[in-house]
Amino acid sequence: MKRPYFIGIAGGSCAGKTTLAIELAKRLGAERTVRISVDSYYQGPPSAAPEIIDQYNFDDPSALDHQLLTEHLRRLSQGLTADVPVYDFRTHRRTGEIIPVGPASFVILEGLFPLYWDDVREFLDTKVFIDVPHKTCLARRIYRDTRERGRPREEVIRRYNDMARPMFESYVFPTRRLADVTVDGERPVGDFVTVVMKHIEENAGLDG
């Protein structure tokens, strides 16, 4: 089997990474594309005690199981299946379930850190960074976390200001220079899907 074509999508919290990944999968063909979120590889805090969770930094690269992610990318690159863990954001724990993904012609990896780890970045054929102002990211995060994850608004704002934004500045934004394509995440998704698809088509030898 031909090696899959890997696409990495990075950017800040709520920049629109998942939205772009979904739209790219539609363009590439859902039947031959798999999407993997870096968020699936959260290890979870050492304890479920509220005081531990309250101080746990989910926006630091060390919060993720980088080694397992790399192993799964290696398996997919060899045309094999990867058993992706299921992480529950309400309980801050893996559920024990897995989702088998692959093999596939295209692998889309999205999250904060696809461009951060050298050994992950080596798999990527198209590297994308989504630029979005902090005020937009925060507004989107408040909307998502209060509705989908049951978080109090005040906690969402605190975590963003104390953890998400500083970690973005330290670990995520510096990877922008490593991207093949940088897009404006405030524009309609169709606009930047077209830009990213152009790079994929040129590098994967696809017919436009």
N, C-alpha and C positions, 0 to 999 in steps of 0.2 A: 504494500500500500504506500502511496506517495505521502511524504511528510505533510501534516496539516499546516495550514497558513495561520500563524498566530497574530492576533491583534490585541494590543494592550491599551486600555483607556484609563487615564489617571486624572486627578483633579481633586479639589477640596470637597469637604462634606456637602452633599446636596448640590453639586455642580451640574448634575445631569448625566452622570456616567451610565447609570442603568438605562435611562431613556435612550441614549445613543446606542448602547449595546443592543437593546431590543429592536430598534429601527435598522441597525446594521444587519442583524440576523435575518430580518424580513427581506432585505435587499439581497443578501447572499444566498438565501434559501434555508428555511427553518429545518428542512430535512437533512441538510448537510452541515449544519452549524450548531455548536454548543456554546453556551454562555456560562462562565464561572465568575462568581463574585468573590473577591478577596475576603469579604465579610464572613463567608462560610468557614473560614479558618481561624476565627476567634477561638482562643483557648478558654476564655472565661476567667474571672477573678478566682483567687485561691479559696474564697469563702463566700457564701451567700449572705453573710451578715450585712445588714444595711450600712454600717459604718465602713466596711471594706469596699462595698460597691460604690459608695458615695465618693470615695477617694481614688478609685481605680481608673487609670487613664486608658480608655479604649482607643485613643487616637495615636498612641505610641506604637511604632512597628513591633515592639517586643510583645504586644498583646496578641499577636497573630502567630499561628503555627507555620512559620516560613518554610521549614524543612518538609512538612507534609505537602504544602502547596507545590514546592519544587519537584517533589517526587511525582505528584499527579501530572504536572506539566510534562515531565520526562516520559511518563507512561503514554500520555496522549500523543506525544511526538513520535512514539513508536507504533502508533495505530492501536493502542490498547485502551481498555476502559479504566476510568478512575472513579473511585467511590468517594464522592464529595460529602463531607459531614453536613448535618443540618444544625444550624445554630439558632437558638430561640432568644430574641432580644428582650423579651419580657422577663425571662428567668435568668438571663445571662449565663446560659449553659447550653452545651450541645445536647440534643435530644436523644442521642444514641442511634438515630436513624441515619441512613446514608442514601444518596441519590447517585446511581451509576450514570456516568456521562461518557460519551464517545463510543467508538471511534468516530471521527468527523473530519471533514475537509477543511473546516474553519473553526478555530477556537478563539473566542472572545473572552479576555480576562479584564474585569473592571473593578476598580476600587481606589483607595488612597495611594497604594504603594506598588503598582505594577512596574513602575519605572525606577523604583528606589533600590531594590535588591539586584545586584549585578547578575546573579545566576538565574533570576527570573527574567530579567531584561534580555538575556542572551537568546531566549526562545522567541522573542517578539520580532515579527517581520514589519509590522506597522505599529508605531508608537504614537499615541494620541494624548494630548493634554487639553483639558477644558478649562478655560479661564472664566471665572465669575467673581464679581466683587463680593467682599465679605458680607455686606449688608443683605445682598440677595441670598447668599448661602444661609445666613442666620434665619432669615424669614422663611425660607423653604424648610429648614431643619425644625423650626418651631412647629410649622404646619404638620410635618411628617411625624415627629416624635410625640406630639400631644395626641394625635389621632390614631396612629398605627401602633405606637409602643407604650401608650398610657403614661407618658412622663409629664410631670407638672411643668408648666411654662417656665417658671423660675429656675428649675433644675436644668432645663434645656439651655437657657441663656447662660447660666453659670458654667456649664460644661463647655459650651462653645467658646466663651471668653477665656476661661482658665485652662482649657485643654485643647480643644479642636483647633482654635486659631493659632496658638503658639506651636503646636505640633505641625500644622500646615506650613508655617513659616520656616520651621527647622528642617522638616523632612520631605514635604510634598512639593512646595513651590520650587526648591532647587532642582527638581527633576524636570521642570519645564524645558530646560535647555537641551534635554536628551530626546525630546519628542520629534518625530518626523512631521507631525501636523499639530498645530495649535489652533483651537477654534474658540469662538466667543459663545459661551454657554447661555447668554441672554438672548441670542437670536433664535428664530424658529428652528426646531430640530432638523427639519428638512434641509435647511441651508448647510448645516455642518455635516450632515450625513453625506451630502453630495461631495463635499471637499474630501472627506475621509475615503469615500468609495473611489475617488479618482486616484488616490495614492495606492489603494489596494489593487485596483485594476492594472495600474502601471507595473506594480511589483509582483503580482501573482500571475500575470499573463492572462488576465480575463478579457473576454470581449466586452467592450464598453457597454 
